[in-house]
């Protein structure tokens, strides 16, 4: 372990050998301009090493490209390239140009959340006990129970660990102690009065990203948030390949489980150091994730989740000791894993519904949490259906010729004019390197609106446009010419790219249509369409309607709600009634297995048209 | 591990290197004549090694003393001397002369027990589930719950381990499974119909001996019992020295805890092999022991139990997963540790009261569980007091010049005539080697009855008796002359020996007196005196009354009840209502801390007289 001191924040963090400085900053919750995602492609994550340069690797080829000799000699490095290679103290300074405004990452780690009454499962009661004497022979535990009873608190269960620590703590603290209750279970006992220190952690395990909120359960505020890439990505971007790996041999599932636990512990470790609290004051975790992540997290069998008829192992809320899962925190800390609905529609979807309150309204709503799998809710408090569709990675830019994630140098929006010319916006106003999935949606919408492509997404013949040409992969539209791009190549959108995105939108739209038809709901009945998730926050709703990804509604009905999965987890952490509501959502929402729906195939085929083929 | 095959029983057992054959036989539950307790002092534990002699140590000096050259050449060995020293298969034959009648050990491992209705906490329900389909999308767990609900069984809690194994077991068994319930918690799930296999284990952790009963919870019968020396004996015979060790440094308490767990696992391992059942079919343990053993078993702090005012950590029933304590059995097995009353009066005393039903009667009773500490109950269903007195090891023969345990060669009873001559009985009719504690009581009673000693236990002057003389340790009475003993020395009882036993009896009697006076009970009010424990089973009640150890009652009111501690544990295993009764006993019985009783000192002084000095 090396010690990294981060100025101007005076933050200290331990760094494992072979970790990059960027990784350490991420863990420390310190945001830095690293818009390419850590591949040395942006050169923005500049830091100055003021001490301990010798504990780092020598400058890489990539750094030599972005930094001058003079800068290197002054200790400039790129955070994504500089690695700790030996134990020692390294001090760095983050120059102004590399710092990021705090708000910039917010959309990703926070989401819309209904207000809830602060009433967490965990509560603390401080008591002072009479000392035992020959006239008062009660056991330590019965003595504590009596004092609690006088305060109107009754205990139904106690952890053995509490009994083990009780005698020592009572005497060390001169019989003044704080009892920590989880419901009516006594989960910890602490010397003195610790009522001001009550923390909980909300965790959203996404297929690609694990997001963590550290919540002060006294104030009800999120006091630290950070995220890590889901380390399972090394075993496949999609859930099915991870399950395939998990069932490929002994201990493989355990391995994927441990990856999650370790990542969560890393997040917690850094969070408590940054905020300066004792990890033993974390008493509760609320975890959400899709069914596969839910199962991996609990180390439940994932095999049957990926095979028809896709039954989960368990749907209802699972409560387990953090200790049993090997998660850092108080020895008696509890982990609540919110219920799953069915198929791949998991606890994250429950959290979406919880945070947005879609089951509380008389109005019909549509909620989409768009990702590699997209969860779709349709209905109101009286009837609510949900399904999951495999929308694939195209919307994240994968399988698109020049597709990329929404990072530095990505074209994030596109406008095409009737004359065939184009305008676009690049993240950080850089030279373009590629196109995001949402920009491809823009392009498709614009090409279709201008009549350059037909309802099947094919270019019309003889358009006589400069930018439309036959390329290596069939017809394509040139967004930017090579001389103006960062990659020296023309950036184009091909018919195949259009087709990929249309497959994804068809999956989503057909799911939406099946659910709406099952409930007899028309577009006009929808009071709101909620778009959740990272991708959902970037989309241009007008264009999404134009290509038919979502039903045609007035654009002001489309609301971006952000990461409602973590927001729902926060709610469950903050309030007992939200937990109960999560169970109610599980029971009230009807899961629709699309493959068993007779209409699904026809809807899918209809959805392959732009915007949608009405019959 | 060597494999030991024991003929003529065809029992196979694994033996650790450096274990004696006697140890292996003990574990295997095979009784053999080993009356000296395994010190090579009796030569009775003869076995014939028919195969694998080379895996044993060479004959010891002790074996050469007891076995002829011819016998040795035929493979004769002593079980307490022959040790397995290498891995291999060893076959032995136990000749008729070494076998023991089954009843002989019974008093030690069994006790009187009231009849109870068979209604264990653990029960099994067999169900066949409908398979999931696209029309029936329930999760595996909800599917199981529905099937159980149809059978009128509702589950309030489930172990994570059950969820982990559920999908595989359901499919492996074609959806026909047996649910194992502990109360309304689902603790295990098994393929097929296993309703006939339900086992529980009762354990009495005595300061010197750990006794185990393996109980078939379908028939309600004890199907195997065995015991081991408490391995903590290496840290002191008495509880206080063990506690002193436990608090002498880090991990010392843990060490004493582990010793108990390992011994219990050894007992279970052997039991399941002998009976031929799967240890995973053990779902429940009921454990009793005095407060110190209770605390060591649960790894609770013992420090304050040995310091005034002696508060236990917890009194009420403690329930914990066997897995959490590292005890072998089903992954979901539960351990119930019966409540403790107060001071050193622990779960074993609760079990005594449970087994004998002393709280169910209108009649006043006295119950003594005599050991190094003696628990004393006095009262009836309306009022019941209990205390514990340190009766010390004298009654077990320790601190007596020629004292020994009740094993081979021990004088176990003594009759002295008015002419000063003596008659005695030796265990196994051997030449005498020493005297048991109960025989010393006989001797004191007889000497007093004949007027040879006064009420202070001192020999009267000028008795003119051959056998009374002044020896090295003051006046003494010769039981047997050296030429007739196995040790070549005169076996005597000294005034100091008499004094030691009188101290023990004074402790007991003063406890009895204080409790009786507190309740205003006279001797004549007592309907019964129950004597529990190993020593309590050997005592001559008439002599115990003569020396004043117990109050003067008609001898037929004295009942020997044996090991009621294990019997009470059996009851709790067999019946839910017995568990509830144990809690009631805990609440109803009032613990009396003698050191806080103003009368105690005077009573103790009065009890130092023979039989007892009435004021």
Interface residues (C-beta under 8 A of the other chain):
Chain A: X132 X133 X134 X135 X136 X137 X138 X139 X140 X141 X142 X143 X158 X160 X163 X164 X166 X167 X168 X171 X298 X299 X300 X301 X303 X304 X308 X309 X310 X311 X312 X313 X314 X315 X316 X318 X320 X324 X340 X342 X343 X591 X593 X595 X596
Chain B: X132 X133 X134 X135 X136 X137 X138 X139 X140 X141 X142 X143 X158 X160 X163 X164 X166 X167 X168 X171 X298 X299 X300 X301 X303 X304 X308 X309 X310 X311 X312 X313 X314 X315 X316 X318 X320 X324 X340 X342 X343 X591 X593 X595 X596
